[in-house]
Amino acid sequence: MSELEDVFRTEWGRILSALIQTLGDFDLAEEVLQEAFSSAVVQWAKGAPRNPRAWLYSAAKHKAIDIIRRRSNFSEKQVELVIREECRTTNVIDDEEDSAVPDERLRLIFTCCHPALPGEAQVALTLRTLCGLTTEEIAHAFLLPTATIAQRLVRAKTKIRKAGIPYRVPSAPDVSERLSVVMAVVYLVFNEGYSAALGDTLVRHELCAEAIRLARLLHALLPEPEPELDALLALMLLHDSRRSARVNANGELVLLAEQDRTRWNRAQIDEGCALVKSVFQGGPIGPYAIEAAIAALHASAPRAEDTDWRQISALYGRLFALHRSPVVALNRAAALSMAEGPEAALPLVDALQSSLEDYHLWHATRADLLRRLGRTVEAVSAYQCALELAQNEVEKRFLKRRLEELSA
């Protein structure tokens, strides 16, 4: 990966958040930032500047000023913006101001998650702006057509502009009102980091770290403790604790059962397990708490064969009662296969075909069950379907290896 590609992956959301705050226009901010990255391709040919983030912000800002000046009908407010920005002598995005930058991204999240926007549009817009995910990647996360997500993004940005939705973190009561959607967005950011939909890297560390940091910031904003937010933080910490063991030195996927558990981050596991214990002792249990409890059971098992699959299967049943998602049902079936055998799980997986037949992990799960049952021909066919649908290169290599093993 080139240095510019690395900067794009790590800094897109940070710079875009600052630009949106300055310009008050999602489309303009995104347009000029893309142009700034295009300029960097040429101007960084002999090496990146000392502060790439500040360079990109400054380049994008000046491109925005040029665009505003060329418009024949720009408003008085925009004229003031041009004057104010040209008179500034410091960048709002200097490295020295790192501690303030995450607040800009929280403002962006709360703007995207304004109740005036449809819920599905709130999440899609945040993933596009905060993470720089492509429309295709977001569609993959939602298991929806790309055109559907594109329409949601256009409508959401238009609504923000026409309704004058403010770019700010709301007051405490409004924070609580929007918290469930904001938590869903943070978790989707983490999931894209934990298992990237596209590309040649399975884990995007910067997105995992960003999601965890945002959860901690949300915690500090709330006037009272929120158990589900604690549970979400625990869930992300417990999953992230396995990060370094999920891919081997050759860049190949390592399944949970085969991971070197000495490489798991014990500090994250200890913090996550303590949070789970506190949440379960404190009152009503929500979906994040159940998912965190499942992750804690995995993290607490010294060896893969010590995993309490019966309890995990029961927890997935409890989760499905709260959130009747086909993906949850698929995970429940996978856990049941470990607790009671693949023959008990296969009918449950087959029943999900109409909902998940375009989801590569449904085919991969079904293929694994067929492999374990010795139904090799059917397993090969299922693995081939999974391979055709998978878009991440690390996952593709794993599926190809499975096919080679079955063909040997």
LUMMARTOR-865901 format. One record per residue (C-alpha): residue in one letter; x negated, y negated, z. Coordinates in pm, 1 decimal, padded with zeros to 6 digits. Each point is the difference from the previous one (the first is absolute). Last residue first. Layout:
BEGIN
  residuo         x         y         z
        A         X         Y         Z
...
//
This chain:
BEGIN
  residuo         x         y         z
        A   00669.9   03325.6  -00273.0
        S   00324.7  -00157.8  -00123.1
        L   00134.4  -00069.8   00348.8
        E  -00327.0  -00162.4   00106.4
        E  -00014.5  -00207.4  -00318.5
        L   00354.2  -00123.5   00059.4
        R  -00087.8  -00100.0   00357.4
        R  -00307.3  -00183.6  -00125.3
        K   00211.4  -00188.8  -00253.3
        L   00236.9  -00102.6   00280.1
        F  -00290.4  -00133.0   00207.3
        R  -00144.0  -00190.3  -00296.0
        K   00339.8  -00158.8  -00065.9
        E   00030.9  -00106.9   00362.8
        V  -00333.1  -00179.8  -00020.7
        E   00097.0  -00156.9  -00334.5
        N   00323.3  -00151.3   00129.6
        Q   00281.3   00004.3  -00253.5
        A   00167.5   00334.5   00070.3
        L   00294.0   00086.5  -00227.6
        E  -00176.4   00233.3  -00245.8
        L  -00200.2   00160.9   00281.4
        A   00313.9   00073.1   00200.7
        C   00158.9   00165.8  -00302.2
        Q  -00314.1   00209.6  -00050.8
        Y   00004.0   00099.6   00366.4
        A   00359.9   00117.8  -00037.6
        S  -00084.4   00211.2  -00305.1
        V  -00300.8   00152.5   00174.3
        A   00210.7   00081.1   00307.3
        E   00262.7   00172.7  -00216.4
        V  -00266.1   00225.4  -00154.0
        T  -00162.3   00063.5   00339.4
        R   00300.1   00111.8   00204.0
        G  -00225.1   00124.8   00282.7
        L   00219.7  -00153.2   00270.5
        R  -00281.6  -00237.2   00100.3
        R  -00028.6  -00116.7  -00360.5
        L   00377.4  -00052.4  -00022.2
        L  -00009.4  -00214.8   00314.8
        D  -00294.1  -00198.4  -00136.5
        A   00175.2  -00056.9  -00331.8
        R   00313.5  -00125.3   00176.8
        T  -00206.8  -00252.0   00193.0
        A  -00181.1  -00110.9  -00316.0
        H   00328.4  -00031.4  -00193.9
        W   00153.0  -00211.6   00274.6
        L  -00327.4  -00192.1   00029.4
        H   00018.3  -00100.1  -00366.4
        Y   00331.8  -00177.6   00037.8
        D   00208.9   00002.4  -00320.7
        E   00196.8   00308.4   00114.1
        L   00067.6  -00165.8   00334.6
        S   00374.4  -00056.7   00036.9
        S   00133.7   00271.7  -00233.0
        Q  -00267.0   00243.3   00118.1
        L   00067.3  -00036.9   00373.3
        A   00179.9   00334.9   00035.4
        D  -00313.0   00177.5  -00125.6
        V  -00191.4  -00134.6   00301.2
        L   00257.1   00134.8   00246.2
        P   00006.6   00336.5  -00180.1
        L  -00383.3   00014.0   00020.4
        A  -00025.8  -00069.2   00374.3
        A   00096.3   00333.5   00158.5
        E  -00202.4   00202.8  -00253.7
        P  -00302.4  -00222.4   00063.8
        G  -00039.1   00113.3   00362.8
        E   00165.6  -00078.4   00333.1
        A  -00205.0  -00281.9   00155.8
        M  -00221.0  -00092.1  -00294.7
        S   00285.1   00022.9  -00247.2
        L   00216.6  -00198.3   00240.8
        A  -00251.5  -00285.0  -00015.2
        A   00019.5  -00005.8  -00380.3
        A   00381.1   00007.7   00017.7
        R   00005.7  -00296.6   00236.5
        N  -00237.1  -00188.0  -00228.0
        L   00236.3   00058.3  -00291.8
        A   00302.7  -00106.8   00206.5
        V  -00186.2  -00318.7   00096.1
        V  -00061.0  -00060.7  -00371.7
        P   00368.1   00066.4  -00073.2
        S   00091.6  -00272.7   00251.1
        R   00268.1   00053.8   00262.1
        H  -00147.4  -00236.3   00255.1
        L   00126.5   00053.2   00353.5
        A   00097.1   00368.2  -00029.5
        F  -00305.3   00050.3  -00220.9
        L  -00222.2  -00124.3   00281.9
        R   00148.1   00254.4   00243.1
        G  -00060.7   00278.0  -00249.0
        Y  -00351.6  -00131.4  -00052.5
        L  -00046.6   00017.7   00376.4
        A   00111.2   00363.1   00003.0
        S  -00249.9   00087.7  -00274.1
        I  -00277.0  -00173.5   00195.4
        Q   00098.7   00194.1   00313.1
        R  -00012.7   00326.1  -00191.0
        W  -00325.4  -00101.0  -00169.4
        D  -00188.9  -00039.4   00325.5
        T  -00346.3  -00029.1  -00156.1
        D  -00255.2   00233.8   00159.7
        E  -00085.7   00163.5  -00334.7
        A  -00122.1  -00337.5  -00129.0
        R  -00244.6  -00026.6   00288.5
        P  -00024.3  -00231.6   00300.9
        A   00369.6  -00095.5  -00044.3
        S   00059.9  -00345.3   00147.3
        A  -00012.6  -00188.9  -00329.5
        H   00261.6   00223.2  -00162.0
        L   00230.9  -00034.3   00300.6
        A  -00060.1  -00376.2   00002.3
        A   00099.9  -00026.4  -00367.2
        I   00330.6   00172.6   00077.3
        A   00054.9  -00232.9   00296.9
        A  -00073.3  -00297.7  -00225.0
        E   00263.2   00118.2  -00248.1
        I   00250.4   00031.1   00285.1
        A  -00086.6  -00346.9   00131.5
        Y   00024.8  -00150.2  -00347.5
        P   00349.2   00147.3  -00041.8
        G   00142.8  -00139.5   00325.8
        I   00003.0   00121.4   00359.9
        P   00213.4  -00171.1   00262.2
        G  -00173.5  -00057.5   00337.0
        G  -00341.3  -00071.0   00147.0
        Q  -00163.9   00334.7   00071.0
        F  -00008.0   00093.9  -00366.7
        V  -00150.8  -00338.0  -00089.3
        S  -00271.3   00023.0   00267.9
        K  -00104.5   00349.3  -00108.0
        V  -00017.7  -00108.4  -00362.9
        L  -00209.9  -00304.5   00091.8
        A  -00244.2   00215.0   00197.4
        C  -00024.9   00241.5  -00294.6
        G  -00083.7  -00284.5  -00237.4
        E  -00264.8  -00151.6   00225.9
        D  -00167.5   00336.5   00058.5
        I   00016.8   00090.7  -00369.0
        Q  -00143.9  -00336.1  -00105.9
        A  -00289.2   00039.7   00244.2
        R  -00050.2   00362.0  -00108.9
        N  -00059.0  -00087.8  -00366.3
        W   00005.0   00334.4  -00181.6
        R  -00338.1   00122.6  -00122.4
        T  -00015.4   00279.6   00258.2
        R   00322.9   00123.8  -00153.5
        D  -00175.3   00119.1  -00314.6
        Q   00300.2   00033.2  -00230.8
        E   00114.5   00335.1  -00136.3
        A   00351.5   00011.4   00149.8
        L   00060.3  -00362.3  -00096.3
        L  -00087.6   00061.6  -00364.8
        V  -00324.8  -00142.4  -00137.0
        L   00033.1  -00198.6  -00323.5
        E  -00318.3  -00021.6  -00207.3
        G  -00230.3  -00304.1  -00016.6
        N  -00312.9   00214.1  -00018.5
        A  -00097.6  -00085.3   00358.5
        N   00338.4   00122.9   00121.3
        V   00329.1  -00190.1   00017.5
        R   00246.1   00012.2   00290.5
        A  -00263.1   00010.2   00275.2
        S  -00082.5  -00371.9   00006.5
        R   00366.0  -00102.2   00024.9
        R   00114.2   00234.4   00275.4
        S   00037.3  -00277.5   00260.9
        D   00206.9  -00193.4  -00254.7
        H   00291.8   00237.2   00051.9
        L  -00010.7  -00039.1   00377.4
        L  -00048.4  -00377.1  -00016.4
        M   00286.8  -00038.4  -00247.9
        L   00241.6   00201.5   00212.7
        A  -00101.7  -00177.6   00320.8
        L   00056.6  -00341.1  -00159.9
        L   00340.9   00116.1  -00121.0
        A   00083.9   00132.0   00346.2
        D  -00096.0  -00329.6   00161.1
        L   00222.2  -00173.4  -00254.0
        E   00277.9   00247.4   00081.9
        P  -00037.5  -00070.3   00372.3
        E   00040.3  -00379.8  -00035.0
        P  -00143.0  -00189.0   00298.2
        E   00151.0  -00345.1   00061.1
        P  -00069.4  -00350.3  -00138.9
        L  -00140.5   00147.0  -00321.6
        L  -00283.2  -00183.4  -00174.0
        A  -00286.7   00197.9   00159.6
        H   00150.5   00328.5  -00118.0
        L   00030.9  -00140.3  -00349.7
        L  -00372.2  -00077.1   00005.1
        R  -00080.3   00357.2   00103.3
        A   00216.3   00133.6  -00282.0
        L  -00174.1  -00234.1  -00244.6
        R  -00341.3   00131.9   00104.0
        I   00112.3   00359.9  -00048.2
        A   00136.1  -00081.8  -00345.6
        E  -00318.5  -00184.0  -00096.4
        A  -00224.4   00285.9   00113.3
        C   00196.6   00250.2  -00208.3
        L  -00001.3  -00238.3  -00296.9
        E  -00376.5  -00054.5   00021.1
        H  -00071.3   00371.2   00023.6
        R   00160.0   00083.4  -00333.6
        V  -00001.1   00380.6   00020.8
        L   00037.9   00239.2  -00294.4
        T  -00228.7  -00185.8  -00239.3
        D   00004.7   00054.4  -00378.0
        G   00308.9  -00204.8  -00075.4
        L   00370.3   00025.9   00069.7
        A   00240.3   00068.4   00286.4
        A  -00257.6  -00057.3   00271.7
        S   00038.1   00227.9   00301.5
        Y  -00093.3  -00172.9   00324.4
        G  -00017.3  -00347.9  -00151.7
        E   00334.7   00030.9  -00174.6
        N   00138.7   00146.8   00320.2
        F  -00133.0  -00289.9   00207.1
        V   00164.6  -00260.2  -00222.3
        L   00318.7   00207.3   00015.1
        Y  -00022.1  -00003.1   00379.9
        V  -00041.7  -00377.6   00007.4
        V   00301.4  -00038.6  -00228.0
        A   00217.6   00223.1   00216.8
        M  -00112.9  -00194.4   00306.5
        V   00103.0  -00326.0  -00168.7
        V   00339.7   00148.7  -00084.1
        S   00059.3   00107.2   00360.0
        L  -00133.1  -00326.9   00141.2
        R   00228.5  -00238.3  -00184.0
        E   00236.5  -00070.3   00288.3
        S  -00278.9   00015.5   00259.5
        V  -00200.1  -00264.3  -00185.8
        D   00314.5  -00209.9  -00032.8
        P   00042.0  -00011.6   00379.0
        A  -00371.0  -00088.6   00047.6
        S  -00012.2  -00290.2  -00246.6
        P  -00089.5   00066.8  -00361.8
        V  -00348.3   00054.2  -00147.4
        R  -00015.5  -00242.2  -00289.1
        Y   00042.6  -00048.6  -00374.4
        P   00351.5  -00142.6  -00006.7
        I   00271.8   00132.7  -00235.1
        G   00085.6  -00287.5  -00234.7
        A   00305.2   00182.0  -00136.4
        K  -00104.6  -00051.6  -00362.6
        R  -00364.1   00100.8   00048.0
        I   00060.9   00293.8   00231.5
        K   00286.5   00125.0  -00218.5
        T  -00212.8  -00016.1  -00314.7
        K  -00275.1   00197.4   00171.3
        A   00249.5   00266.9   00105.9
        R   00167.9   00025.3  -00342.3
        V  -00329.8   00045.9  -00182.3
        L  -00123.8   00260.1   00248.0
        R   00322.1   00199.9  -00009.4
        Q  -00003.4   00005.5  -00380.7
        A  -00356.0   00132.9  -00004.8
        I   00094.5   00269.3   00252.6
        T   00279.7   00127.4  -00223.5
        A  -00223.2  -00011.9  -00309.4
        T  -00260.7   00217.2   00174.2
        P   00254.1   00278.2   00052.1
        L   00043.5   00114.0   00364.3
        L  -00179.6   00242.7   00232.6
        F  -00038.4  -00290.3   00247.1
        A  -00378.4   00039.0   00035.4
        H  -00034.8   00072.0  -00372.9
        A   00200.4  -00312.2  -00083.1
        I  -00238.6  -00197.3   00220.3
        E  -00298.6   00142.9  -00186.7
        E   00156.0  -00082.8  -00338.2
        T   00077.5  -00357.4   00104.3
        T  -00366.2  -00034.5   00087.7
        L  -00108.0  -00024.1   00359.6
        G  -00165.5  -00330.9   00090.7
        C   00029.6   00086.8   00365.7
        L   00169.9  -00310.3   00138.0
        T   00171.7  -00114.0  -00317.9
        R   00122.1   00320.6  -00162.0
        L   00053.7   00195.1   00322.7
        T   00186.8  -00295.0   00148.2
        L   00221.2  -00035.4  -00306.2
        A   00091.1   00369.7  -00000.9
        V   00091.7   00000.5   00369.9
        Q   00221.7  -00306.0  -00015.8
        A   00160.3   00114.0  -00326.9
        E   00124.3   00321.9   00161.0
        G   00149.8  -00197.7   00287.4
        P   00186.1  -00250.7  -00218.1
        L  -00125.3  -00356.3   00056.1
        A   00180.8  -00258.9   00214.7
        P  -00117.4   00195.3   00306.6
        H  -00358.4  -00127.6  -00055.4
        C  -00246.1   00288.0  -00029.5
        C  -00214.2  -00159.8  -00271.8
        T  -00038.7  -00314.2   00209.7
        F  -00069.4   00209.5   00309.9
        I  -00270.1   00192.5  -00183.1
        L  -00158.9  -00316.6  -00140.1
        R  -00007.8  -00163.1   00341.7
        L  -00163.2   00315.8   00133.5
        R  -00255.2  -00028.2  -00277.5
        E  -00083.4  -00354.5   00098.9
        D  -00032.4   00114.5   00362.8
        P  -00255.0   00257.4  -00120.5
        V  -00217.8  -00290.2  -00122.9
        A  -00036.2  -00183.3   00329.7
        S  -00274.7   00219.0   00146.6
        D  -00189.5  -00003.3  -00326.9
        E  -00053.4  -00376.1   00013.2
        E  -00379.3   00016.7  -00010.9
        D   00021.5   00195.1  -00323.5
        D   00151.3  -00304.4  -00168.6
        I   00361.6   00025.1  -00116.9
        V   00135.7  -00345.3   00054.8
        N  -00287.5  -00138.2  -00207.3
        T  -00150.1  -00328.9   00100.8
        T  -00024.1  -00343.3  -00164.6
        R   00367.5  -00064.5  -00065.3
        C   00071.0  -00299.6  -00219.5
        E   00086.2   00205.5  -00308.1
        E   00249.7   00203.8   00200.1
        R   00179.7  -00302.0   00143.4
        I   00022.6  -00178.3  -00333.8
        V   00129.3   00306.6  -00182.7
        L   00246.5   00078.4   00279.3
        E   00130.5  -00355.4  -00000.5
        V   00072.4   00038.2  -00370.5
        Q   00179.1   00324.6   00082.3
        K   00226.3  -00180.1   00244.5
        E   00075.4  -00262.8  -00259.7
        S   00126.9   00274.9  -00227.0
        F  -00148.6   00140.5  -00314.4
        N   00201.9  -00073.4  -00311.7
        S  -00258.5  -00030.5  -00275.4
        R  -00210.8   00287.8   00122.7
        R  -00363.9  -00039.9  -00091.8
        R  -00094.4  -00136.6   00341.6
        I   00153.1   00301.7   00175.7
        I  -00200.5   00238.6  -00219.6
        D  -00326.9  -00183.8   00065.9
        I   00065.6  -00002.8   00375.9
        A   00074.4   00371.5  -00009.0
        K  -00330.0   00067.9  -00179.3
        H  -00171.9  -00203.3   00270.5
        K   00153.8   00211.8   00273.9
        A  -00089.2   00324.4  -00178.3
        A  -00365.3  -00097.8  -00027.8
        S  -00011.3  -00111.4   00364.4
        Y   00161.2   00320.3   00124.4
        L  -00228.0   00212.6  -00215.4
        W  -00314.3  -00176.1   00119.8
        A   00114.3   00013.0   00365.1
        R   00052.2   00376.0  -00025.0
        P  -00328.6   00060.4  -00179.6
        N  -00209.3  -00179.8   00266.8
        R  -00364.6   00023.4  -00101.1
        P   00091.7   00008.4  -00368.0
        A   00008.9   00329.6  -00192.3
        G  -00284.6   00098.2  -00231.4
        K  -00124.0  -00041.0  -00355.7
        A   00338.8   00072.2  -00161.7
        W   00179.5  -00192.8   00273.3
        Q   00107.3  -00276.5  -00237.2
        V   00144.0   00228.0  -00265.2
        V   00206.6   00242.9   00210.1
        A   00057.3  -00283.6   00248.4
        S   00206.1  -00188.5  -00255.5
        S   00242.3   00294.5  -00024.0
        F   00019.7   00011.3   00380.8
        A   00088.1  -00369.9   00004.0
        E   00262.6   00055.6  -00269.8
        Q   00163.9   00269.6   00212.8
        L  -00004.4  -00240.9   00292.9
        V   00156.2  -00269.0  -00217.2
        E   00292.6   00218.7  -00102.9
        E   00061.7   00143.5   00347.6
        A   00017.2  -00343.3   00159.2
        L   00220.2  -00133.0  -00279.0
        D   00242.0   00291.1   00033.0
        F   00022.6  -00018.1   00378.6
        D   00052.5  -00377.8   00017.4
        G  -00047.2  -00204.9   00318.1
        L  -00335.5  -00116.5  -00130.9
        T  -00207.3  -00016.0   00320.0
        Q   00168.8   00280.1   00196.0
        I   00017.6   00210.4  -00314.8
        L  -00370.0  -00058.1  -00057.9
        A  -00093.1   00104.6   00354.5
        S   00200.0   00321.2  -00028.5
        L  -00149.7   00069.8  -00343.1
        I  -00353.0  -00024.2   00139.9
        R   00055.7   00250.3   00282.1
        G   00213.8   00230.5  -00210.5
        W  -00259.9   00028.5  -00275.4
        E  -00302.2   00027.1   00229.7
        T  -00080.5   00368.4   00050.2
        R   00102.9   00159.4  -00329.2
        F  -00098.7  -00298.7  -00215.0
        V  -00333.4  -00037.2   00180.2
        D  -00077.1   00367.4  -00069.9
        E   00088.9  -00043.5  -00364.6
        L  -00230.6  -00302.5  -00015.9
        E  -00286.4   00195.6   00156.9
        S   00039.7   00276.4  -00255.6
        M   00134.1   00344.4   00095.3
//
